[in-house]
Amino acid sequence: MVLLGAILAYLLILFLMGIRLARRAKSKDDFLVAGRKLTAPILVGTLLATWIGSGDIFSVADLSYHHGFSSLIGSAGGWLGIAVVFFIAGRVRQFGQYTVPDILEARYNHWTRMLATVTTIISSVTIVSYQFRGGGWVLNIVSNGSIPVEQAMLIVAVFAILYTLLAGMISVAYLDTVNGLIILAGVFLAIPFAVQWGGGIETIRANVTPREHPFLGNMTWIRALGYFVPTMLLALGNGNMYQRFFSAKDPREAKRAVVGWIVGVILIGVAIQTLAVIGSSGFKGLPKTESGQILLLVARDAMPVAVGCLLLAAVTAIIVSTANSFLLVPASNVVRDIYQRFINPQVSDRRMLMYSRLAVIGLGICAYSLISFFPRILDAAYAAYTVYGAGITPALMAVFFWKRATAAGGVASMVAGMSVTVGWEITNKVTGCLPLGLPAIYPALVSSILLLVVVSLLTRPPAEEKWRQFAGQRSS
């Protein structure tokens, strides 16, 4: 019960700090983009805590359990995407709006704003749903089953929703910096204790899950790239990331933050996978629906109490920060990109703040209701990555790198990417197998890019003022 007490105490501290920060949220800029005052160190913390989410704690750990360090293939997609983002971070901040749909409408038309909003809501709600599931696993395991999983998931959902309501981006960004430090300390301090528990490097190497291939583990190339590509696309187009760049003090701070972000993501990602690989040597034969819990089992059974508490606090920090961020972004989309843009352009700041909070509640309820659709976090994570990556990222990257892209091409690309992904996942759910045996990312991404290029080339080139503002002017 010591572990459970530590987790509950940590959540209480976060909540009290959130209440304190809530006093600063006096306008929509405060709630949505932290008043555009964030410096690089704060941005690094919030980018890091947001990117390292349940997708790493549970789905990447799941892959590491079965495939060893071959799971780095999936993570490397995110690293490559973040490296490309460095070249556009300053331009995003210079544009100075609030959301990815703001960018897409300015470059294309209002239909791309609507499509991006729908796609963001679908992917974000899916991501939040598995944060709730992961948080429920944490409470269930540290309480030794005294808190049933279903009840634990509800507790986490209520906490995450209430926490996000408090101060929006202000509370998320500043507390993410604290969470980022806890994540770093927790995962790195745990590694030497895990190695000792596993009996040393040679014993661990002899007892890990057998691998069929030294590079791919037990994956095929099709499956491995099915993890690499969606993660890369999510990193390139992640709405959370863009909202944080909009929150930066200036373009220079936004670019500086990306450097610290990629270094931190690589270090923490490798550390998490190391813990999962070590855990696979001691907890053998876990079914696929439970192998994602390997880090929680390591924290509970393989660590001294103090280290276990710190590692579980890091896991909790990861889950809470990611849930908050992926609630805030679609809430911003609903209020900014639908209500204010198409229903009430003259809405006051005060009402925007109120409606943003109501949107957080509604989206949180939707996320909770979606939990049962994906019983395995790994499947939910890559479905969410794919619907966003194929539905938004090609058209969004064309904003910055291809001036010939047209509004018609952008719309066609987004419709194709989103609809193919959703159709592919529903078919998989109904039939119990992937159509043609392929992950959704392959048909979705090919359709999205093909239509973007072909339709753009077949339609009239856009006016210069449409692409000039995103063309890479030097930013200070």
C-alpha positions in Angstrom: 0.0 0.0 0.0 3.1 2.3 0.2 3.2 2.5 -3.6 -0.5 3.4 -3.8 -0.1 6.0 -1.1 2.8 7.5 -3.0 0.8 7.7 -6.3 -2.2 9.3 -4.6 0.0 11.8 -2.8 1.7 12.8 -6.1 -1.7 13.3 -7.8 -2.9 15.4 -4.9 0.2 17.6 -5.2 -0.4 18.0 -8.9 -4.0 19.0 -8.3 -3.1 21.6 -5.7 -0.5 23.1 -7.9 -3.0 23.2 -10.7 -5.4 25.1 -8.5 -2.7 27.6 -7.8 -1.9 28.1 -11.4 -5.6 28.4 -12.4 -5.5 32.0 -11.0 -3.4 33.0 -14.0 -5.9 31.8 -16.6 -7.8 35.0 -17.3 -8.2 34.9 -21.1 -8.4 32.4 -24.0 -4.7 33.1 -24.7 -3.8 32.1 -21.2 -5.9 28.9 -21.4 -4.9 27.9 -25.0 -1.3 29.1 -25.4 -0.1 30.1 -21.9 -0.2 33.8 -22.9 2.6 33.2 -25.4 5.2 33.6 -22.7 6.9 30.1 -22.6 10.7 30.0 -22.7 12.8 27.2 -24.1 13.4 25.3 -20.8 9.7 25.2 -20.0 8.9 24.2 -23.6 11.4 21.4 -23.5 9.7 20.1 -20.3 6.2 20.2 -21.7 7.1 18.8 -25.1 9.0 15.9 -23.4 6.3 15.1 -20.9 3.6 15.2 -23.7 5.5 13.1 -26.2 6.5 10.4 -23.7 3.1 9.1 -23.0 1.3 5.8 -22.4 2.3 5.0 -26.0 5.9 4.5 -24.6 5.0 3.2 -21.1 2.7 0.5 -22.4 2.8 0.1 -26.2 6.6 0.5 -26.7 7.2 -1.5 -23.5 4.9 -4.1 -25.0 7.0 -4.2 -28.2 10.2 -4.3 -26.2 8.9 -7.3 -24.2 8.3 -9.3 -27.4 11.0 -7.9 -29.7 13.8 -6.5 -27.4 15.6 -3.4 -28.6 14.2 -4.0 -32.1 11.3 -1.9 -30.7 13.6 1.1 -31.2 12.5 1.0 -34.8 9.1 2.4 -33.9 10.6 5.1 -31.6 13.2 6.1 -34.2 10.3 7.2 -36.4 9.4 9.8 -33.8 13.1 10.9 -33.5 13.3 11.5 -37.3 10.0 13.4 -37.3 11.2 15.7 -34.5 14.5 16.4 -36.3 12.5 17.7 -39.3 10.3 19.8 -37.0 13.4 21.8 -36.0 13.3 23.5 -39.4 9.7 24.6 -39.1 9.3 25.4 -35.4 10.3 29.1 -35.8 7.9 29.5 -38.8 5.0 28.1 -36.8 5.6 30.5 -33.9 5.9 33.4 -36.4 2.5 32.6 -37.8 1.2 33.2 -34.3 -2.2 31.5 -34.2 -3.5 28.8 -31.9 -4.1 25.4 -33.7 -3.0 23.3 -36.7 -6.4 24.0 -38.4 -5.5 27.7 -38.3 -2.4 26.9 -40.4 -4.3 24.7 -42.8 -7.1 27.2 -43.4 -4.6 30.0 -44.0 -2.7 27.9 -46.6 -5.7 26.1 -48.2 -9.3 26.8 -47.3 -12.0 26.5 -44.6 -12.7 22.8 -45.5 -9.2 21.8 -44.5 -9.8 23.5 -41.1 -13.0 21.4 -40.6 -11.3 18.1 -41.8 -8.3 18.7 -39.5 -10.6 19.4 -36.6 -12.5 16.2 -37.1 -9.3 14.2 -37.6 -7.7 15.7 -34.5 -10.7 15.0 -32.3 -10.8 11.3 -33.5 -7.1 10.7 -32.9 -6.9 12.7 -29.6 -9.9 11.1 -28.0 -8.4 7.7 -28.9 -5.1 8.6 -27.3 -6.8 10.0 -24.2 -8.8 6.7 -23.9 -5.7 4.6 -23.5 -4.2 7.1 -21.0 -7.2 6.3 -18.9 -6.7 2.6 -19.4 -3.0 2.8 -18.6 -3.7 4.9 -15.5 -6.2 2.3 -14.4 -3.6 -0.4 -14.7 -1.3 1.6 -12.5 -3.8 2.0 -9.7 -4.9 -1.6 -10.0 -1.4 -3.1 -9.8 -0.1 -0.8 -7.0 -3.2 -1.6 -4.9 -2.6 -5.3 -5.4 -6.1 -5.5 -7.1 -8.0 -3.9 -4.3 -9.1 -1.2 -6.7 -10.7 -3.0 -9.7 -9.4 -2.0 -13.1 -12.7 -0.5 -14.3 -13.0 1.6 -11.1 -9.4 2.7 -11.4 -9.8 3.8 -15.0 -12.8 5.9 -13.9 -10.8 7.6 -11.1 -8.0 8.4 -13.6 -10.4 9.8 -16.1 -12.1 12.1 -13.5 -8.8 13.3 -12.3 -7.4 14.1 -15.7 -10.5 16.0 -16.8 -10.7 18.1 -13.6 -6.9 18.8 -13.8 -7.2 20.0 -17.4 -10.1 22.2 -16.5 -8.1 24.2 -14.0 -5.8 26.4 -16.1 -5.4 24.9 -19.5 -2.0 25.3 -21.1 -0.6 27.3 -18.1 -1.1 24.4 -15.7 -0.1 21.8 -18.3 3.1 23.5 -19.5 4.5 24.4 -16.1 3.6 21.2 -14.3 4.9 19.2 -17.3 8.3 20.7 -16.5 8.1 19.1 -13.1 6.8 15.9 -14.6 9.7 15.8 -17.1 12.3 16.0 -14.3 10.5 13.2 -12.4 10.4 11.1 -15.6 14.1 11.5 -16.1 15.0 10.7 -12.5 12.6 7.7 -12.2 13.6 5.8 -15.3 17.3 6.3 -15.1 17.6 5.5 -11.4 15.6 2.3 -11.9 17.9 0.8 -14.5 20.8 -0.3 -12.2 18.4 -1.8 -9.7 16.6 -3.6 -12.5 19.9 -5.1 -13.8 20.8 -6.3 -10.3 17.3 -7.8 -9.9 17.7 -9.6 -13.3 20.9 -11.2 -12.2 23.3 -9.2 -14.3 23.7 -8.5 -18.0 24.6 -12.1 -19.1 21.7 -13.7 -17.1 19.3 -11.1 -18.5 20.5 -11.8 -22.1 20.0 -15.5 -21.6 16.5 -15.2 -20.3 14.8 -12.5 -22.5 12.1 -13.5 -25.0 13.8 -15.4 -27.9 14.3 -13.3 -31.1 14.1 -14.6 -34.6 16.0 -11.8 -36.2 18.9 -9.7 -34.7 17.5 -6.4 -36.1 13.7 -7.0 -36.4 13.3 -9.2 -33.3 10.1 -11.2 -34.0 8.7 -8.6 -36.4 8.5 -8.6 -40.2 9.6 -5.6 -42.2 6.0 -4.8 -43.0 5.1 -4.8 -39.3 8.2 -2.9 -38.3 7.6 -0.1 -40.8 4.0 -0.1 -39.7 5.3 1.1 -36.3 8.0 3.4 -37.7 6.0 5.4 -40.2 2.9 6.3 -38.0 5.2 7.5 -35.2 7.2 9.7 -37.6 4.0 11.2 -39.1 2.6 11.9 -35.7 5.8 13.7 -34.7 5.7 15.8 -37.9 2.1 16.9 -37.4 1.4 16.6 -33.7 -1.2 19.3 -32.7 0.2 19.4 -29.2 3.6 20.3 -30.5 2.3 23.1 -32.7 0.2 24.5 -29.8 3.3 24.6 -27.7 5.2 26.4 -30.5 2.4 28.9 -30.6 2.8 29.3 -26.8 6.6 30.2 -27.2 7.8 33.6 -26.3 9.3 34.0 -29.8 10.4 31.9 -32.8 14.0 31.6 -31.4 12.7 30.0 -28.2 10.6 27.6 -30.2 13.6 26.3 -32.2 15.8 26.0 -29.2 13.2 23.9 -27.5 13.2 21.3 -30.2 17.0 20.6 -29.6 16.4 19.8 -26.0 13.2 17.9 -26.8 14.9 15.4 -29.2 17.8 14.7 -26.8 15.4 14.1 -24.0 13.1 11.9 -26.0 16.0 9.7 -27.2 17.4 9.2 -23.7 14.1 8.5 -22.0 12.9 6.2 -24.8 16.0 4.1 -24.7 15.8 3.9 -20.9 12.2 2.8 -20.9 12.9 0.1 -23.5 15.9 -1.1 -21.4 13.6 -1.5 -18.4 11.1 -3.4 -20.5 13.7 -5.7 -21.9 15.1 -6.5 -18.5 11.6 -7.1 -17.2 10.9 -9.6 -20.0 13.8 -11.8 -18.6 12.0 -12.1 -15.3 8.3 -12.0 -16.1 8.0 -14.7 -18.7 4.9 -15.8 -20.6 2.7 -12.8 -20.2 -0.2 -12.7 -22.6 -0.4 -9.9 -25.1 -3.1 -8.1 -23.3 -0.9 -7.9 -20.2 2.7 -7.6 -21.6 2.2 -3.9 -21.8 2.1 -3.8 -18.0 5.8 -4.9 -17.8 7.1 -1.6 -16.4 4.5 -1.6 -13.7 5.4 -5.1 -12.7 9.1 -4.1 -12.6 8.4 -1.1 -10.5 6.3 -3.1 -8.0 8.3 -6.3 -7.7 11.9 -5.5 -8.8 12.7 -2.2 -7.1 13.4 -1.1 -3.6 10.3 0.7 -2.3 11.7 4.2 -2.7 12.9 3.6 -6.2 9.6 1.8 -7.1 7.7 4.8 -5.8 9.8 7.2 -7.9 9.4 5.0 -11.1 5.6 4.8 -10.6 5.5 8.5 -10.0 7.2 8.9 -13.4 4.7 6.6 -15.0 1.9 8.6 -13.5 3.4 11.8 -14.6 3.6 10.5 -18.1 0.0 9.4 -18.2 -1.4 12.5 -16.6 0.6 15.0 -18.7 -0.3 13.2 -22.0 -4.0 12.9 -21.1 -4.1 16.6 -20.2 -2.4 17.7 -23.4 -4.6 15.5 -25.7 -7.7 16.8 -24.0 -6.7 20.4 -24.4 -5.8 20.3 -28.1 -9.2 19.0 -29.4 -11.0 21.2 -26.9 -9.2 24.1 -28.5 -10.2 22.8 -31.9 -13.8 22.5 -31.0 -14.1 26.0 -29.6 -11.6 27.9 -31.8 -12.0 26.0 -35.1 -15.7 25.3 -35.1 -17.6 27.5 -32.7 -15.7 30.7 -33.1 -14.8 30.3 -36.7 -18.3 29.2 -38.0 -20.9 29.9 -35.4 -20.0 33.0 -33.3 -16.9 34.9 -34.5 -17.6 37.7 -31.9 -17.6 35.4 -28.9 -15.9 37.0 -25.8 -12.8 35.7 -24.1 -14.8 34.9 -21.1 -17.2 32.7 -23.0 -14.3 31.1 -24.9 -12.8 30.1 -21.7 -16.0 28.6 -20.4 -16.7 26.7 -23.6 -13.2 25.4 -23.7 -13.7 23.9 -20.3 -17.0 22.4 -21.3 -15.4 20.9 -24.4 -12.7 19.3 -22.2 -15.5 17.6 -20.2 -17.3 16.4 -23.3 -14.2 15.0 -24.9 -13.1 13.3 -21.7 -16.4 11.5 -21.5 -16.1 10.4 -25.2 -12.6 9.1 -24.5 -13.8 7.1 -21.5 -16.5 5.5 -23.5 -14.0 4.5 -26.2 -11.8 2.5 -23.8 -13.4 -0.9 -24.6 -12.9 -0.5 -28.4 -9.1 -1.2 -28.1 -8.4 -3.7 -25.3 -4.6 -3.5 -26.2 -2.9 -0.1 -25.8 -0.5 -1.0 -28.6 -3.3 -1.3 -31.1 -5.0 1.9 -29.9 -1.8 3.9 -30.0 -0.9 3.1 -33.6 -4.5 3.5 -34.8 -4.5 7.0 -33.4 -1.1 7.8 -34.8 -2.2 6.5 -38.3 -5.5 8.4 -38.5 -3.7 11.7 -37.6 -0.5 11.0 -39.5 -2.2 10.0 -42.7 -5.1 12.4 -42.4 -3.2 15.6 -41.6 0.5 15.3 -41.8 1.0 15.1 -45.7 -1.1 18.3 -46.3 0.5 20.0 -43.3 4.1 19.3 -44.4 3.2 20.6 -47.9 2.3 23.9 -46.2 6.0 24.4 -45.4 7.8 22.4 -48.1 5.7 22.5 -51.3 4.3 25.7 -52.6 2.5 24.0 -55.5 0.1 22.2 -53.2 -3.5 23.5 -53.7 -6.6 23.7 -51.6 -8.3 20.9 -53.6 -5.2 18.7 -53.2 -5.1 19.3 -49.4 -8.8 18.5 -49.0 -8.5 15.3 -51.1 -5.4 14.2 -49.2 -7.1 14.7 -45.8 -10.3 13.0 -46.8 -8.4 10.0 -48.1 -6.1 9.6 -45.2 -8.8 9.8 -42.5 -11.4 7.7 -44.3 -9.1 4.9 -45.3 -7.7 4.6 -41.8 -11.1 4.6 -40.1 -12.5 2.1 -42.6 -9.4 -0.2 -42.3 -9.6 -0.2 -38.4 -13.4 -0.9 -38.4 -12.9 -3.8 -40.9 -10.1 -5.1 -38.6 -12.4 -4.9 -35.6 -15.3 -6.6 -37.3 -13.5 -9.3 -39.2 -10.7 -9.9 -36.6 -7.9 -9.5 -39.2 -6.3 -6.6 -41.2 -7.4 -6.4 -44.8 -4.7 -7.9 -47.1 -2.7 -8.4 -43.9 -1.4 -4.8 -44.0 -1.4 -2.2 -41.2 -3.7 0.8 -42.0 -0.7 3.1 -42.5 0.2 1.7 -45.9 -3.0 2.2 -47.8 -3.9 5.4 -45.8 -0.6 7.1 -46.4 -0.3 6.1 -50.1 -3.8 7.4 -50.7 -3.2 10.6 -48.9 0.1 11.5 -50.6 -1.1 10.3 -54.1 -4.2 12.5 -54.0 -2.3 15.5 -52.6 0.2 15.3 -55.5 -2.2 14.4 -58.3 -5.0 16.7 -57.5 -2.6 19.6 -56.8 -1.0 19.1 -60.2 -4.3 19.0 -61.9 -5.6 22.2 -60.4 -4.6 25.8 -60.7 -1.5 26.8 -58.6 -2.3 28.8 -55.4 -1.7 32.5 -55.3 1.7 33.5 -53.9 0.2 35.1 -50.7 -1.1 31.6 -49.8 2.3 30.1 -49.5 4.7 33.0 -49.0 4.0 33.4 -45.2 5.1 29.8 -44.6 8.1 29.8 -47.0 10.9 30.0 -44.5 11.6 33.6 -43.9 14.4 34.2 -41.5 13.1 34.4 -37.9 14.9 36.1 -35.0 
